[in-house]
Amino acid sequence: MPLDNVVFWVFAPIAVASAIAMLVQRNAVHAALLLIVNFFCIAVFYLLLGAPFLFAVQVIVYAGAIMVLFLFVIMLLGVDRGDTLRERLVGQRPAAIGLGLALALEVFFAVRAGVGFAAKAPVGFEKVNAGGNAQALARVLFRDYFFPFEATSVLLIVAAIAAMVLAQRKARAITQAGAEAAGRGEVA
Amino acid sequence: MIRLPLVLVFSALLFSAGVYGVLARRNAVLVLMSIELMLNAVNVNLVGFSAALRSLTGQIFALFVIAVAAAEVGIGLAIVILLFRNRETINVDEVNLLKW
């Protein structure tokens, strides 16, 4: 068995197990930490699939920035709020199990029809990555996908401004709303 | 390199776990975290196909998905904080103003 497959079979169960453990975890902080484990495993897969630049981006952006943001908000909103996993809809669980099995079958047949389970490992990707993965990516990104790249920068600026506007404490607006509510006879 | 069918089945598992989290969890922060799980599954798929087709386009798309995910998390968490400030809860079951 080649080394790549050994690494895959070590990290794939860890990734799936941490994802499932995150879903059944009541404590939000523990769930966030399990998600970080999952992100690191996915970063290893990027390395295996010939994408070392995405490996670095995954660790820095996801495991670093995004998860710190999540943990920050969880701490801000209080960590003692337990979440119940009890289902309220009648008959949801059997229906979910049945449909999940159907989906698994569908994935099985789709993969078998599309690429085949006997597909060989892809070869010759080193030629695409010639001169370094980051350099090759930059060549494609700035030649073929320059306009989407610039659109992404606009998107990020708009998102940053929107997050700031949404989360700032609008003292005047709140007192106005309270005055209106009091005028309608409601409890502000 | 890993064989493509393994990558596809693995990312399908991760995506299904994310869908379950979005549908079953009531904590809004955990719902957002499940969405991240789904986006990551999509990224694994894109990078897997990029390797199988010997083209870098898949990796470029994964980069864009990561950028959009970062923007989405910023907005999503701002909305969660706003929700908590106005309703004193981040339980998505109790936020039913738009429910008919």
Interface residues (C-beta under 8 A of the other chain):
Chain A: D4 N5 F8 A12 A15 V16 A19 I20 M22 L23 A28 A31 A32 L35 N38 F39 I42 F45 Y46 L48 L49 G50 A51 F53 L54 V57 Q58 V61 Y62 A65 I66 L69 F70 V73 I74 L76 L77 R81 D83 T84 L85 E87 R88 A96 G100 L103 V107 V111 V115 G116 F117 A119 K120 A121 P122 V123 G124 F125 K127 V128 A136 L137 V140 L141 D144 Y145 P148 T152 L155 L156 V158 A159 A160 A162 A163 M164 L166 A167 R169
Chain B: M1 I2 R3 L4 P5 L6 V7 L8 V9 F10 A12 L13 L14 S16 A17 G18 Y20 G21 A24 R25 R26 N27 V29 L30 L32 M33 S34 E36 L37 N40 N43 V44 V47 G48 S50 A51 A52 R54 S55 L56 T57 Q59 I60 A62 L63 F64 I66 A67 V68 A69 A70 A71 E72 V73 G74 I75 L77 A78 I79 V80 I81 L82 F84 R85 I90 D93
